[in-house]
């Protein structure tokens, strides 16, 4: 069975909170090939995106399945919601990305890096980056001193 890659994009909604208006982040997840988008509110304090990125050649079913298996392992490792929430997977443009929400990207990476490093997906190498949800630029977490991190 072929999995559908999920592309996660960030949108913002204005909502009224009593008499004042404040910006409330919302995640918008769209399915590749169409279908209605799925939206969910970002929990308070979970305002950072952590991304694990892997090399991917279009149509490489083996690497795709390895990253999907890693995504499952990350879901299990974050099931207590203490450091992160896995919310999406993206494949294309020579890379696969696993997206997570977190309150602290450094703490989340410290806890989850062993899970990633043990995975078959990481054998081809991986990178990690993070950003605040209200920014477009990413900060590199792994490997230290590598080129700037970006999601294509």
C-alpha positions in Angstrom: 0.0 0.0 0.0 1.4 3.4 -1.0 1.3 6.0 1.7 0.2 9.6 0.9 2.7 12.2 1.8 1.2 15.0 3.9 2.3 18.6 3.4 2.0 20.7 6.4 1.7 24.5 6.1 1.2 27.1 8.7 -1.7 29.6 8.7 -2.8 32.1 11.3 -6.3 33.0 12.4 -7.4 36.0 14.3 -9.8 35.1 17.1 -11.5 37.3 19.7 -10.6 36.6 23.3 -13.0 38.5 25.4 -12.8 42.2 24.4 -9.4 42.0 22.9 -8.2 40.3 19.7 -5.0 38.1 19.6 -3.3 36.0 17.1 -3.9 32.3 17.5 -1.7 30.0 15.5 -3.5 27.2 13.7 -1.9 24.3 11.7 -3.4 23.6 8.3 -2.6 20.2 6.9 -3.4 19.4 3.3 -3.4 16.0 1.7 -1.4 15.5 -1.5 -3.8 15.0 -4.4 -6.6 16.9 -2.9 -9.2 16.4 -0.3 -10.4 18.8 2.4 -7.7 20.3 4.7 -7.5 19.2 8.3 -7.0 22.0 10.8 -6.1 21.9 14.5 -5.3 24.6 17.0 -1.7 24.7 18.2 -1.7 24.0 22.0 -0.6 27.0 24.1 3.1 27.1 24.5 3.7 24.6 21.6 4.9 27.4 19.3 8.0 25.8 17.8 8.3 23.4 14.8 11.0 20.7 14.9 11.8 19.0 11.6 13.8 15.9 10.9 15.0 15.8 7.3 16.3 12.8 5.3 17.6 12.4 1.7 15.0 11.1 -0.6 14.9 10.2 -4.3 11.5 10.5 -5.9 9.9 7.1 -6.0 12.3 5.5 -3.6 9.8 3.2 -1.8 12.4 1.7 0.5 13.6 5.1 2.0 9.9 6.3 2.1 8.9 3.2 4.2 12.0 3.7 6.5 11.0 7.3 7.2 7.3 6.3 7.7 8.5 3.7 10.2 10.6 6.3 12.0 7.6 8.6 12.1 5.7 5.8 13.8 8.6 5.4 16.3 8.5 9.1 17.0 4.8 9.0 17.6 5.3 6.3 20.1 8.3 8.1 21.8 6.2 11.3 22.1 2.9 9.6 23.2 3.1 11.2 26.6 3.1 14.7 24.9 5.8 15.9 27.3 8.2 17.3 24.7 6.7 17.0 21.2 3.8 16.1 19.0 4.4 14.5 15.6 2.0 16.0 13.1 3.1 15.4 9.6 5.3 13.9 6.9 6.4 15.5 3.6 8.2 13.9 0.6 9.6 15.6 -2.4 12.3 17.9 -3.8 15.0 15.4 -2.8 14.1 15.3 0.9 11.6 13.8 3.3 10.6 15.7 6.4 9.0 14.6 9.7 7.3 17.6 11.4 6.8 18.0 15.1 5.4 20.7 17.4 7.2 21.3 20.6 7.5 23.7 23.5 11.3 23.4 23.4 13.1 22.3 20.2 16.4 21.7 21.9 15.0 19.5 24.7 12.8 17.6 22.2 15.8 17.0 19.9 17.9 15.8 22.9 15.2 13.3 23.8 14.3 12.2 20.3 17.8 12.1 18.6 18.5 8.6 19.9 15.3 7.3 18.3 16.2 8.9 15.0 19.8 7.7 15.1 18.7 4.1 15.7 16.3 4.2 12.7 17.1 2.7 9.3 16.1 6.1 7.8 19.1 7.8 9.4 21.6 5.5 7.8 21.6 7.8 4.7 22.2 10.8 7.0 19.8 13.2 8.5 19.5 16.9 9.5 17.4 18.6 12.1 16.2 22.1 12.3 13.6 24.2 14.1 11.8 27.5 13.9 9.2 29.5 15.8 5.8 29.1 14.1 5.6 32.8 13.4 8.9 32.8 11.5 9.9 31.3 8.1 13.6 30.9 8.8 14.9 27.7 10.4 17.8 27.3 12.8 20.1 24.2 12.3 20.1 21.8 15.2 22.0 18.9 13.6 24.7 18.4 12.4 26.6 21.2 14.1 28.3 23.6 11.7 26.3 22.3 8.7 24.8 24.5 6.0 21.7 26.5 6.7 18.6 24.4 7.3 15.6 24.8 5.0 12.5 22.9 4.0 11.9 23.0 0.3 
